Amino acid sequence: MWQLMQVQKKAQTNEEGISKLMSMVEHLMGEFQDVKKDVDGMKQQMEKFNSEISNLQEQMNSVDQNNSALMERLKKVEAASTNQDKMNELQKFMNDLNNKISSLPPIELIVTWPAMEDALKGIYKETTVSTVVSHNGMQTAPMTDTSKIQTMPTTHAYAQTMHWSGCLYQFVSL
């Protein structure tokens, strides 16, 4: 009997141990289920994040291409601006040149060096020049056998003015 009781007690202790073990295994199985659900959820989130990252990379590539195109356009605009600055400088130069040309005395008062030389030597004879014609930057007058007025460029001439016997003369170096 004593042995029977001890065997029953051992069997009961074994049953209690197995019950505890079974409850612990059930508890672990529940937690494994929860962990598995969490891992599956994280996998889905990772896939979602990966797709968002690839979309962002595509958008970044598009932004880089747009940035490159904008930089090229900006360089072209800067080059055009530089060209416009040069054009403005040329326009200012042309305006200054036109102002200088307009400040020159009338063509009738311009005397060429050869005519001045002849006049100083006493060879000059009075001419009756009726018209002085200006064409393409050249001053011309009708040539007669007594005329000493010659054709001269007015755009590239160096002019010098002097008073001589109460008259204003303009000397032009050709």
Number of C-alpha atoms within 10 A of each C-alpha: 6 7 8 9 10 11 12 12 12 12 12 12 12 12 12 12 12 12 12 12 12 12 12 12 12 12 12 12 12 12 12 12 12 12 12 12 12 12 12 12 12 12 12 12 12 12 12 12 12 12 12 12 12 12 12 12 12 12 12 12 12 12 12 12 12 12 12 12 12 12 12 12 12 12 12 12 12 12 12 12 12 12 12 12 12 12 12 12 12 12 12 12 12 12 12 12 13 11 11 10 12 10 9 13 14 9 14 13 13 21 22 19 16 15 18 18 12 13 14 10 9 9 13 15 13 10 13 10 14 8 10 13 12 15 10 8 11 13 19 17 17 14 13 11 7 13 16 21 22 15 16 19 17 21 12 12 12 12 16 12 14 11 9 8 7 7 9 14 19 23 20 19 16 13
